[in-house]
Amino acid sequence: MKIGLSLPQAGVNATRENVIKFAQAAEKENFDSLWVLERLLYPINPQTKYPGSADGMMPEEWKNIYDPINLLTFVAANTNKILLGTGVLDVPFHNPVVLGREFATLDVLSQGRVIAGLGIGWLKDEYQTSNIPYENKGARQSEFLEAMKRVWTDDVVEFHGKFYNIPASKIGPKPVQKPHPKILLGGFSPKTFQRIAKYANGWLGIVGVPIEQLGQIIQAIRQEVEKAGKNPDDFQMSTLAHPYVSQTSLGEKRMPMNGTIEEIGSDIAKLKEVGFNRVVLSGSAGKEFSVEKRIELAKDLSKFAD
């Protein structure tokens, strides 16, 4: 199983120097990939509560966060071989022609290292900012994916849908990867699984539920892929994970990816066992951030992925 790492993208530690140092260290240690997320804003009075915290507020460091495509382009210029993934970009806030060209440009400049992780978003404030209705998110994503794939593959691009329209046009550059960069979709709904089977190349989950439940989702996705007449083994199963390391065992009630190195390592082994072929480790952006410590922790945990 491959191990990817999230870049220092947000907060006071997301400096130019730390980004370069972290990216080059990750590449030197032969990690699989580097990942970024997308946040448009940090609402003071959010309409949607953040599911990852007790008070419903997003992490403080997200008040200051680099643009994902620009950051990956910068990292591409400072690395040579490590893959570059988005985890995730929310397609309702983008145009398929514009984002398609951005991904293709990055793929050309990085010599074919792009992984396009895409979602539909959950924060109503970002929908409001983008002047996009919160309804029909799934249908909008389906149409977006069809249109963007045409931008990547068709000599003459033409698309006419409910949400997007592209007049017959020449659109370049085309990506280096053929037919296009791998698309991983985030989400946990049965409709998402169907879209993965139809439009994408895999799933990008997150370790926020029991690992056995994640394994059940993988099996559900594989079933949808088979229904679509495709080979499930060709689909990538990746997940984001945020390890919280403690010096002593947290016991039977501990949550996945929490505990000692050995306990978290056992979770990584279980993720491989249930069908994942990539785990993306995120890390602290707080005062305790250290490039060296994050790389060393990732090296310790990667041993359990073998």
GUBAVEX-625307 format. One record per residue (C-alpha): residue in one letter; x, y, z. Coordinates in steps of 0.25 Angstrom, whole numbers, padded with zeros to 4 digits, always signed. Example, Ala and Ser with C-alpha at 12.3 -4.5 7.8 and 13.67 -1.06 7.14 Angstrom:
BEGIN
a+0049-0018+0031/s+0055-0004+0029/
END
This chain:
BEGIN
m+0000+0000+0000/k+0005+0014-0004/i+0006+0025+0006/g+0004+0040+0002/l+0005+0052+0011/s-0003+0065+0012/l+0006+0078+0009/p+0007+0089+0019/q-0003+0097+0013/a-0010+0105+0024/g-0007+0114+0036/v+0006+0120+0041/n+0015+0108+0037/a+0011+0108+0022/t+0023+0117+0018/r+0030+0116+0005/e+0042+0110+0011/n+0034+0099+0019/v+0026+0095+0006/i+0039+0093-0002/k+0046+0086+0010/f+0034+0077+0012/a+0032+0074-0002/q+0046+0070-0005/a+0048+0062+0008/a+0036+0054+0004/e+0041+0051-0010/k+0055+0048-0004/e+0048+0037+0005/n+0040+0032-0007/f+0026+0035-0002/d+0016+0033-0013/s+0009+0046-0013/l+0007+0060-0008/w-0008+0065-0006/v-0015+0079-0004/l-0029+0082+0000/e-0038+0094-0004/r-0045+0104+0005/l-0051+0117-0001/l-0053+0124+0012/y-0054+0123+0027/p-0068+0128+0031/i-0070+0135+0044/n-0084+0130+0046/p-0084+0117+0037/q-0097+0112+0032/t-0092+0098+0032/k-0085+0092+0044/y-0072+0086+0042/p-0073+0071+0045/g-0059+0069+0049/s-0060+0077+0062/a-0068+0077+0075/d-0072+0092+0073/g-0075+0091+0058/m-0064+0101+0055/m-0053+0098+0044/p-0039+0098+0049/e-0033+0111+0052/e-0022+0110+0042/w-0032+0110+0030/k-0033+0125+0032/n-0020+0125+0024/i-0019+0115+0013/y-0012+0114+0000/d-0020+0112-0013/p-0018+0097-0017/i-0015+0098-0031/n-0005+0109-0030/l+0002+0102-0018/l+0003+0089-0026/t+0009+0096-0038/f+0019+0102-0028/v+0022+0088-0023/a+0023+0082-0037/a+0034+0092-0040/n+0042+0088-0027/t+0041+0073-0029/n+0043+0063-0040/k+0035+0050-0038/i+0025+0050-0026/l+0011+0050-0030/l+0002+0063-0028/g-0012+0061-0023/t-0024+0069-0019/g-0032+0064-0007/v-0042+0070-0011/l-0046+0081-0020/d-0061+0084-0020/v-0066+0084-0034/p-0078+0093-0032/f-0069+0105-0029/h-0061+0103-0043/n-0064+0103-0058/p-0060+0090-0065/v-0053+0097-0076/v-0045+0106-0066/l-0042+0095-0056/g-0039+0085-0068/r-0029+0094-0074/e-0022+0096-0060/f-0021+0081-0057/a-0016+0079-0071/t-0006+0090-0070/l-0001+0085-0057/d+0000+0071-0063/v+0008+0076-0075/l+0018+0084-0066/s+0019+0073-0056/q+0021+0062-0067/g+0009+0054-0063/r+0008+0054-0048/v-0006+0059-0046/i-0017+0052-0038/a-0030+0059-0038/g-0038+0057-0025/l-0052+0064-0026/g-0064+0066-0018/i-0077+0073-0017/g-0075+0081-0004/w-0083+0083+0009/l-0081+0097+0013/k-0093+0105+0009/d-0085+0118+0011/e-0076+0114-0001/y-0088+0111-0009/q-0094+0125-0006/t-0080+0131-0009/s-0080+0124-0023/n-0094+0128-0026/i-0098+0113-0028/p-0110+0107-0022/y-0108+0096-0011/e-0118+0087-0018/n-0115+0077-0029/k-0100+0075-0025/g-0099+0061-0030/a-0105+0064-0044/r-0096+0076-0045/q-0084+0068-0042/s-0088+0057-0052/e-0089+0068-0063/f-0076+0075-0059/l-0068+0062-0060/e-0074+0058-0074/a-0071+0072-0079/m-0057+0073-0072/k-0053+0059-0078/r-0056+0064-0092/v-0048+0076-0090/w-0036+0067-0087/t-0039+0057-0098/d-0046+0062-0110/d-0040+0069-0121/v-0052+0078-0123/v-0059+0080-0110/e-0074+0082-0110/f-0084+0080-0098/h-0098+0085-0096/g-0104+0081-0083/k-0113+0087-0072/f-0102+0093-0064/y-0091+0095-0074/n-0089+0098-0088/i-0077+0098-0097/p-0078+0103-0112/a-0070+0095-0122/s-0056+0099-0118/k-0041+0095-0118/i-0037+0094-0104/g-0022+0092-0100/p-0013+0087-0094/k-0017+0073-0093/p-0011+0065-0081/v+0001+0056-0082/q-0006+0045-0076/k-0015+0037-0085/p-0026+0037-0087/h-0026+0047-0075/p-0021+0048-0060/k-0027+0039-0050/i-0040+0044-0044/l-0043+0040-0030/l-0057+0045-0024/g-0060+0047-0010/g-0073+0044-0003/f-0081+0034+0004/s-0094+0033-0003/p-0099+0021-0012/k-0100+0032-0023/t-0086+0035-0021/f-0082+0021-0023/q-0090+0021-0036/r-0083+0033-0041/i-0069+0027-0037/a-0073+0015-0046/k-0077+0023-0058/y-0068+0035-0058/a-0056+0033-0049/n-0044+0024-0046/g-0046+0022-0031/w-0050+0027-0018/l-0044+0037-0008/g-0050+0034+0006/i-0046+0039+0020/v-0044+0031+0033/g-0055+0037+0041/v-0063+0024+0043/p-0059+0010+0047/i-0049+0003+0037/e-0059-0008+0035/q-0069+0001+0030/l-0059+0007+0020/g-0057-0007+0016/q-0072-0009+0013/i-0072+0004+0005/i-0061-0001-0004/q-0069-0014-0006/a-0081-0005-0010/i-0073+0003-0020/r-0067-0010-0026/q-0081-0015-0028/e-0085-0002-0035/v-0072-0003-0044/e-0076-0018-0048/k-0090-0013-0051/a-0084-0003-0060/g-0076-0014-0068/k-0062-0010-0062/n-0051-0017-0055/p-0051-0013-0040/d-0037-0016-0039/d-0034-0004-0048/f-0040+0006-0038/q-0031+0013-0028/m-0036+0013-0013/s-0030+0024-0005/t-0033+0030+0008/l-0029+0042+0016/a-0025+0040+0030/h-0020+0049+0042/p-0012+0041+0052/y-0012+0046+0066/v+0000+0040+0074/s-0001+0037+0089/q+0011+0032+0097/t+0001+0022+0104/s-0010+0013+0099/l-0023+0019+0098/g-0030+0005+0101/e-0042-0001+0094/k-0050+0012+0092/r-0039+0019+0084/m-0043+0024+0070/p-0036+0019+0057/m-0023+0026+0055/n-0022+0030+0070/g-0012+0024+0080/t+0002+0019+0080/i+0010+0017+0068/e+0007+0002+0068/e-0008+0005+0070/i-0008+0014+0058/g+0001+0005+0050/s-0009-0006+0053/d-0020+0003+0047/i-0012+0005+0035/a-0010-0010+0033/k-0025-0012+0034/l-0028-0001+0024/k-0019-0009+0014/e-0026-0022+0018/v-0040-0016+0015/g-0036-0011+0001/f-0029+0002+0001/n-0016+0004-0007/r-0013+0018-0003/v-0013+0025+0011/v-0011+0040+0011/l-0006+0044+0024/s-0009+0059+0029/g-0002+0065+0040/s-0002+0077+0050/a-0002+0091+0045/g-0001+0096+0060/k+0011+0101+0068/e+0017+0088+0069/f+0019+0086+0054/s+0032+0082+0049/v+0036+0077+0035/e+0046+0067+0041/k+0036+0061+0051/r+0025+0060+0041/i+0034+0052+0031/e+0039+0044+0042/l+0025+0040+0047/a+0021+0037+0033/k+0033+0028+0031/d+0030+0020+0044/l+0015+0018+0040/s+0019+0014+0026/k+0026+0002+0031/f+0012-0004+0034/a+0007-0002+0020/d+0017-0012+0014/
END
